[in-house]
Amino acid sequence: MRNRVAFTFAIVFLFGLFLPAQAAPELTITERILDRHKVINIVDDFLAFWDKAEGKSLRLQRRLWRLMVESKHQNYFDRAVYRNATLEERQALLDEFLSVVPDRIESIRRFNATLLDWSTNPIIDAVIRFRSSAFFRDYKQPSDIYFGLSLLQFDGSVRAVGNDVGIPDTLCLGADVLADYRPEQLRVAIIHEFFHLYHFRFLMQHPDWFDMGSAHARLMIEGLAVAATEIADMGQSSLELHLNFSQKEIAAQEQEMESSARRYLGLIRTDAMPEEYELWFADIETPDAPTRGGYLLGYKVVKRLLNTYGRDQIIRIIRMSPAELRQHAEEQLSAMSGNAVLLISGDRD
């Protein structure tokens, strides 16, 4: 009951602060909250596909998938899911998905049904919580949101769906992954992605925006997203939930934090390629990186900055250029690794 009352208050609060005085009556609640943008529901097409494809041969399922789902949303699948995959890799991803989806279909159906009621809609809940924060009230939804399938590749991600040059501009939700999340886990995951949309708007205003695809930028982008989501969620969730770690996993990675800081600093200073630093954000452990270790490491770097500037200065950090983020990342990682700080920040006001 307490959560429902708080949610209802947030709806009223949001309508009072963020909606134009004469919002068009034909807009849905979702469109009004998302600044006239829509949620494009690919899951509806997927469920219609499955009603016909269930029990059929893999070859026929592939044909039905391409006809009933993929061809209707080709831009989304090409740019958000498959991206640079070869035809063979695409088929392998699809085949793997089709092999496991029977065990997930009911949870996907239930999750899809939550979109029909504004009081259970996880997208509305997340954006209201995000915009209700004192720090992010100026958030403006830049584009439609895809409520789609990721072929089990991601739960949520901001991908370059609306342009040809690779600029991340569209929130894509992987309902096939999110359907298994607990409500609080779901809320945190979607708020995290709303923050990315918010942050990218500022990063793209800097002349060196193309440097977003570097080791330092990846670390700071994800670290800021974890810290900002923690703030937007108003302390209702634990760090374990924000990182999708257990307490034991956090403790183990914290014991190796000095070593991790030293190793990641080396990636930044050698201008490592994505295939090297992306290991730090993958859901696997390798000899070169702890499982999703970049999220905790980035969070620790950002928390050190917030301790320096003050929690209310998070907007100042968010608006830094990639070059400024690199300078701070190197300074903090150097200190965390036990070395003297080698870089001196310019303006500390």
KEKE-16088 format. One line per field, with one value per residue (C-alpha): x, y, z negated. Coordinates in pm, whole numbers, plus 32768, in hexadecimal, padded with zeros to 4 digits. Layout:
<pts>
px = c(X / ...) $
py = c(Y / ...) $
pz = c(Z / ...) $
</pts>
This chain:
<pts>
px = c(8000 / 8119 / 81BF / 8077 / 8032 / 8191 / 8169 / 801A / 80B3 / 81D1 / 80D9 / 802B / 817A / 81FA / 80C0 / 80D5 / 8242 / 8299 / 8168 / 8102 / 7FCE / 7F06 / 7F7A / 7EC6 / 7DA4 / 7DE2 / 7F32 / 7F49 / 7FCF / 8111 / 813B / 80FF / 81FD / 82F8 / 82D8 / 81F8 / 82D7 / 8252 / 82AC / 82D1 / 8261 / 8313 / 82AA / 8144 / 81C5 / 82A4 / 8183 / 80B1 / 81D8 / 81FB / 808A / 80D2 / 8237 / 821A / 8269 / 82D4 / 8426 / 854A / 8558 / 83E8 / 8410 / 852A / 844F / 832A / 840E / 8498 / 833D / 8277 / 8377 / 84C5 / 8450 / 835A / 8470 / 85A2 / 864B / 8636 / 86C1 / 87D5 / 884F / 87F7 / 8810 / 88E0 / 89B3 / 8AF7 / 8AA4 / 8AD5 / 89B3 / 8A37 / 8A50 / 88EF / 8863 / 8923 / 8894 / 8734 / 8755 / 87D2 / 86B2 / 85AD / 8639 / 860A / 84D9 / 83D5 / 8440 / 841F / 82E1 / 81F3 / 82CF / 82E9 / 816D / 813F / 8245 / 81A5 / 8057 / 80EC / 80FA / 7F7F / 7F48 / 7FFA / 800E / 80DD / 8192 / 8307 / 836C / 8280 / 82F0 / 8460 / 8447 / 836E / 8469 / 8587 / 84E2 / 8469 / 85D1 / 863E / 876C / 86BD / 857C / 85F1 / 85F5 / 8549 / 84FC / 85BB / 851C / 842F / 8480 / 8494 / 83F7 / 8492 / 8558 / 86D2 / 8701 / 8785 / 889E / 883B / 8734 / 873A / 8822 / 8835 / 8880 / 88AC / 875B / 86F5 / 882F / 8932 / 8A6F / 8A69 / 89F3 / 8934 / 87DB / 86D0 / 8674 / 8648 / 85BC / 85F7 / 84AF / 852F / 8633 / 8572 / 8447 / 8503 / 8565 / 84D0 / 8407 / 8517 / 8623 / 8553 / 8522 / 8695 / 86F6 / 860C / 8668 / 87D4 / 8787 / 86C0 / 87F3 / 88C6 / 87D7 / 87F0 / 896C / 89A5 / 88EC / 89FF / 8B20 / 8AAD / 8ACB / 8C47 / 8D2C / 8DDD / 8C97 / 8D29 / 8E13 / 8CE9 / 8D67 / 8E9D / 8EFC / 8EE4 / 8D92 / 8CFE / 8D72 / 8CEA / 8BA4 / 8B4E / 8BCF / 8AFC / 89CC / 89E8 / 8A1B / 8905 / 8810 / 885F / 8805 / 86CC / 864F / 8664 / 871B / 8609 / 86F8 / 8843 / 898D / 8977 / 883A / 88CB / 89FA / 893D / 8A3F / 8A26 / 8AC9 / 8BCD / 8C21 / 8C44 / 8D23 / 8E00 / 8E29 / 8E6A / 8F89 / 9026 / 8FCD / 9130 / 919C / 9068 / 90A5 / 920D / 91AC / 9095 / 9171 / 9260 / 9147 / 90FB / 9264 / 92A5 / 9163 / 90E6 / 8FF8 / 8E8E / 8ECF / 8FC4 / 8F00 / 8DA6 / 8E0F / 8DE8 / 8C75 / 8C27 / 8B66 / 8C87 / 8DCB / 8F0E / 907E / 9083 / 8F50 / 8E61 / 8CF6 / 8C55 / 8D6B / 8D5B / 8C0D / 8C8B / 8DD8 / 8D2B / 8C3B / 8D5E / 8E07 / 8CC8 / 8C87 / 8DE4 / 8D95 / 8C4A / 8CFD / 8DE6 / 8CE5 / 8BB4 / 8A8A / 89C7 / 8AD4 / 8A7E / 89EE / 8B3D / 8BE8 / 8ADE / 8B1C / 8C93 / 8D2B / 8DC8 / 8F1E / 8EC7 / 8E3C / 8F82 / 904B / 8F7A / 8F77 / 90F2 / 9118 / 902E / 90A9 / 920F / 91B7 / 90EF / 9211 / 92F7 / 93BA / 93EA / 92F1 / 93A3 / 92A2 / 922F / 90CB / 90A7 / 8F6F / 8F09 / 8E03) $
py = c(8000 / 80EF / 80BB / 80EF / 8234 / 82B0 / 8250 / 8306 / 843B / 8429 / 841C / 8555 / 85FC / 85AB / 8628 / 876C / 87B1 / 871C / 8722 / 884A / 88FF / 889E / 873D / 86A8 / 85D4 / 84C5 / 846C / 833B / 8357 / 82B2 / 83A9 / 84D1 / 8458 / 840B / 8566 / 84EC / 83C3 / 8260 / 810B / 802C / 7ED5 / 7DC4 / 7CC1 / 7CC8 / 7C5D / 7B58 / 7ABD / 7AB0 / 7A08 / 7907 / 78AB / 7835 / 77BB / 76EC / 7580 / 75C1 / 7563 / 764E / 769D / 7706 / 77CA / 7891 / 78E4 / 794B / 7A1C / 7AE0 / 7B11 / 7B64 / 7C0B / 7C6D / 7D00 / 7DE2 / 7E76 / 7E45 / 7F85 / 7F1F / 7DC2 / 7E33 / 7F53 / 7EEB / 7D6F / 7CE6 / 7E1D / 7DA7 / 7C33 / 7B63 / 7AA0 / 7963 / 7A11 / 7A9A / 7942 / 78B2 / 79BE / 797E / 7804 / 7818 / 78FF / 781F / 76F2 / 778C / 786A / 7759 / 7764 / 78DF / 7918 / 792F / 7A23 / 7AF6 / 7AF1 / 7B62 / 7C71 / 7CF0 / 7D0C / 7E03 / 7F09 / 7F13 / 7FB3 / 80F9 / 808D / 7F59 / 7FE0 / 7FC6 / 80D1 / 81D3 / 8178 / 819E / 82E9 / 8380 / 831C / 83A2 / 84F1 / 8519 / 8535 / 869A / 8663 / 85E0 / 86A7 / 873F / 85EA / 85EA / 84A6 / 84BD / 83A1 / 827B / 8152 / 7FEF / 7EE6 / 7DCC / 7C8C / 7C8E / 7B1D / 7B0A / 7C00 / 7D18 / 7D80 / 7EED / 7FBB / 8109 / 80B9 / 817A / 8127 / 827F / 82DD / 824A / 82C4 / 81F8 / 8302 / 8257 / 82F8 / 81F3 / 8134 / 7FC3 / 7ED7 / 7D62 / 7CD8 / 7B74 / 7BBC / 7CB6 / 7BCD / 7B00 / 7C2B / 7C74 / 7DBC / 7E7F / 7DF1 / 7E52 / 7FB5 / 7FEA / 7F5B / 8045 / 817B / 812A / 813C / 8280 / 8318 / 82AE / 8367 / 8499 / 848A / 8450 / 8592 / 8655 / 8583 / 85BE / 8737 / 8724 / 8731 / 85F6 / 852D / 841F / 83CA / 8323 / 81E0 / 81D4 / 8119 / 8249 / 82B2 / 8156 / 8148 / 82A0 / 8278 / 8137 / 81B0 / 82EA / 821E / 8144 / 8272 / 833E / 821C / 81F4 / 8364 / 8357 / 8221 / 82E7 / 81DB / 80D9 / 7FD7 / 7F45 / 7F67 / 7DF1 / 7E30 / 7F57 / 7E8A / 7D41 / 7CA6 / 7BDD / 7C62 / 7B51 / 7BBE / 7D29 / 7CCA / 7BF5 / 7D0A / 7E10 / 7D3E / 7D55 / 7EC4 / 7F43 / 7E49 / 7E8C / 8003 / 7FD0 / 7EE8 / 7FC5 / 80F9 / 8042 / 8010 / 8185 / 81F2 / 8102 / 816C / 8006 / 7F8A / 7F32 / 7DBC / 7DEE / 7ED0 / 7E43 / 7D08 / 7DD5 / 7E01 / 7CA0 / 7BA4 / 7AAF / 7A96 / 7A8E / 7A92 / 7BFE / 7C82 / 7C2B / 7BE8 / 7D3A / 7DD5 / 7F1D / 7F73 / 7F60 / 8001 / 811F / 814D / 8164 / 826C / 833A / 831E / 83A4 / 84CD / 8509 / 8500 / 860E / 86F0 / 869B / 85C0 / 86EC / 8722 / 85EA / 86C3 / 8773 / 8623 / 85AE / 86E1 / 86AA / 8663 / 8511 / 85B5 / 8631 / 84DC / 843F / 8529 / 84D7 / 8363 / 835C / 8428 / 834F / 8202 / 826D / 82BD / 817B / 80AE / 8137 / 821E / 8392 / 8463 / 84C2 / 85B2 / 86F7 / 8763 / 88C9 / 8968 / 88D1 / 89D6) $
pz = c(8000 / 7FA6 / 80F8 / 81B2 / 80F7 / 8141 / 82AE / 82CB / 822D / 8326 / 8449 / 83CC / 8389 / 84E4 / 8593 / 84D1 / 851B / 866A / 874B / 8822 / 87A5 / 88D9 / 8923 / 8A4D / 89CC / 8ACF / 8A38 / 8958 / 87F5 / 8868 / 8988 / 88A4 / 87A6 / 88BC / 895A / 8A76 / 8AC7 / 8ADC / 8A58 / 8B89 / 8B15 / 8BD9 / 8AD6 / 8B58 / 8CAE / 8C0E / 8B4D / 8C8A / 8D35 / 8C1E / 8C32 / 8D96 / 8D69 / 8C2C / 8C72 / 8DD9 / 8E6D / 8E31 / 8FA4 / 8FAB / 8E68 / 8F06 / 9032 / 8F5A / 8E7B / 8FA0 / 9035 / 8EFA / 8E17 / 8EA9 / 8FF4 / 8F3B / 8E66 / 8F40 / 8ED4 / 8D69 / 8DA1 / 8E8D / 8DB3 / 8C51 / 8C4C / 8D6C / 8DAC / 8E50 / 8E48 / 8F83 / 9019 / 8F75 / 8E23 / 8E49 / 8E89 / 8D63 / 8C7B / 8CF9 / 8CE2 / 8B7C / 8B21 / 8BC2 / 8B09 / 89AF / 89E0 / 8994 / 8827 / 8823 / 88E6 / 87BE / 8700 / 883D / 8860 / 86F9 / 871D / 885D / 87A9 / 86AE / 87C0 / 87DC / 8686 / 862F / 84C4 / 851F / 8651 / 85FA / 86F8 / 8665 / 8505 / 855F / 8618 / 8505 / 83FB / 84CE / 851A / 83B5 / 8341 / 8300 / 83E0 / 8519 / 8534 / 867C / 8725 / 8877 / 892A / 8A77 / 8B3C / 8B3E / 8A5D / 8AE2 / 8A05 / 8AC7 / 8AC9 / 8AA5 / 8AF6 / 8991 / 89DD / 88ED / 87F1 / 8852 / 892A / 89DD / 8B49 / 8C8D / 8D28 / 8DA6 / 8E66 / 8F54 / 8EA7 / 8D68 / 8C71 / 8B54 / 8B5B / 8B0E / 89D5 / 8A29 / 8923 / 8940 / 88BF / 88E7 / 87D7 / 8702 / 86E3 / 85E0 / 8509 / 83B6 / 83AB / 82F6 / 83DB / 8509 / 848A / 844F / 85A4 / 8661 / 8595 / 85E3 / 8758 / 8737 / 8697 / 87C2 / 88AA / 87C9 / 87B5 / 8929 / 8976 / 88C4 / 8945 / 8AAC / 8A7D / 8A5A / 8B8B / 8B15 / 8AF4 / 8BD5 / 8AB6 / 8A0C / 8AA4 / 89C7 / 888C / 87A8 / 8834 / 880C / 86A3 / 8649 / 870A / 8653 / 8503 / 851D / 8583 / 844C / 8366 / 8408 / 83FD / 828C / 825A / 8333 / 8280 / 813A / 8077 / 80A5 / 8136 / 80CA / 817F / 81C5 / 828B / 8349 / 83AE / 83D4 / 82EA / 81AB / 806E / 8092 / 81F6 / 818D / 8069 / 8148 / 824B / 8141 / 80BD / 8217 / 824F / 8243 / 834A / 841D / 8413 / 8484 / 85A1 / 8622 / 860B / 86F1 / 87EE / 87EC / 8811 / 8930 / 89E3 / 89DC / 8AE7 / 8A8F / 8A9C / 897B / 888F / 88DE / 8824 / 86E6 / 872D / 87A1 / 86D3 / 86D4 / 8613 / 86D6 / 8672 / 86E3 / 862C / 850F / 8568 / 85B8 / 84EE / 85AB / 850C / 83A9 / 8400 / 84B7 / 8396 / 82A1 / 837B / 838F / 8219 / 81D6 / 82B8 / 8207 / 80B9 / 8140 / 81E3 / 8113 / 816C / 81EE / 82F6 / 83BC / 84D3 / 84F1 / 8523 / 8618 / 86F1 / 8709 / 885C / 88AC / 8885 / 8729 / 86CC / 873C / 8660 / 852E / 8579 / 858E / 844E / 8383 / 840A / 83C8 / 825F / 8238 / 82BC / 81AF / 8294 / 8272 / 8336 / 8476 / 8507 / 8470 / 84B4 / 8525 / 8490 / 8341 / 82E4) $
</pts>
